[in-house]
Amino acid sequence: MQTRINLMGESEHWRGELDTTVTNERAENGAYTIFYKKDNLEDIKEYKININEGMIIRKESDLTSKSIDFPIKRTKGSQVSRNEDQTIVIEWTDMNGNNFEEKLILREK
């Protein structure tokens, strides 16, 4: 049995999506994708993305693309995504040294 999970959410600067397929409640294949909604990629000098309170964390020094992917490929015995809200917190510093933080809640669309 396969279940497709598609959750979406957005904030002022970011949009997020979880698109994954769970097979027999044991295997999973999909991805979280985070999109930067503005055009000024060079304004972001450092960022940190925290998905579900530390389940996935990524820190980078520069944003090089409007789209950031977090692939999910799990097999038997792994924690499988459910059709429940997902929380993403994004912190970043702009080229002037100002710090920002936004929270996205991914929900079933």
C-alpha positions in Angstrom: 0.0 0.0 0.0 1.3 3.4 -0.9 0.4 6.8 0.6 1.4 10.1 -0.9 2.0 12.9 1.5 2.0 16.5 0.1 2.3 19.4 2.6 2.9 23.0 1.9 3.4 26.3 3.8 4.9 29.7 3.4 6.1 32.8 5.2 7.1 36.3 4.0 10.4 35.2 2.4 10.2 31.4 2.2 7.9 28.6 0.9 8.2 25.0 1.8 6.9 21.7 0.6 7.1 18.0 1.7 6.3 15.6 -1.1 6.9 12.0 -0.3 5.5 8.5 -0.9 5.2 6.1 2.0 5.0 2.4 1.1 3.6 -0.1 3.6 4.2 2.3 6.4 7.9 1.2 6.3 9.7 2.8 3.4 9.7 6.4 2.1 10.9 8.2 -0.9 10.5 12.0 -1.4 11.9 15.4 -0.4 11.5 18.5 1.6 12.0 21.5 -0.7 12.5 25.1 0.6 12.1 28.0 -1.9 13.4 31.5 -1.3 10.7 33.8 -2.7 12.7 37.0 -3.2 15.1 37.7 -6.1 18.2 38.9 -4.1 20.1 35.7 -3.4 23.2 37.7 -2.7 21.6 39.3 0.3 21.7 36.1 2.3 25.2 35.5 3.7 24.5 32.7 6.1 21.4 30.5 6.7 20.2 27.7 8.9 17.2 25.5 8.2 15.8 23.4 11.0 13.0 20.9 10.2 10.9 19.4 12.9 12.9 20.6 15.9 16.2 19.2 14.8 15.2 16.1 12.8 17.0 17.7 9.8 19.3 20.8 10.2 21.4 22.4 7.4 23.7 25.4 7.8 25.3 27.1 4.8 27.3 30.2 4.3 25.7 31.4 1.0 22.4 30.8 -0.7 23.3 29.7 -4.3 19.9 28.8 -5.5 16.3 29.7 -4.9 15.5 26.0 -4.2 17.0 23.9 -1.4 16.3 20.2 -1.4 16.4 17.7 1.5 15.9 14.2 0.0 14.2 11.5 2.1 14.9 7.9 1.3 14.1 5.5 4.2 13.7 1.8 4.4 12.4 -0.7 6.9 12.8 0.4 10.5 13.1 4.1 9.8 10.7 6.8 11.0 8.2 7.5 8.2 6.5 10.8 7.6 2.9 11.1 8.5 0.2 13.4 7.1 0.7 15.8 10.0 1.9 19.4 10.2 5.6 19.8 9.8 7.5 22.8 11.3 10.4 24.5 9.5 12.4 27.4 11.1 14.7 29.4 8.9 17.3 31.7 10.4 19.5 33.9 8.2 21.9 36.9 8.2 21.8 39.4 5.4 24.8 41.2 3.8 24.5 44.0 6.4 24.7 41.6 9.4 21.0 41.8 10.3 19.5 38.5 11.6 16.1 37.2 10.6 14.0 34.2 11.5 10.8 32.9 10.0 8.7 29.8 10.8 6.8 27.8 8.2 4.1 25.3 9.1 3.7 22.7 6.3 0.1 21.5 6.2 -2.0 19.3 3.9 -3.1 21.2 0.9 
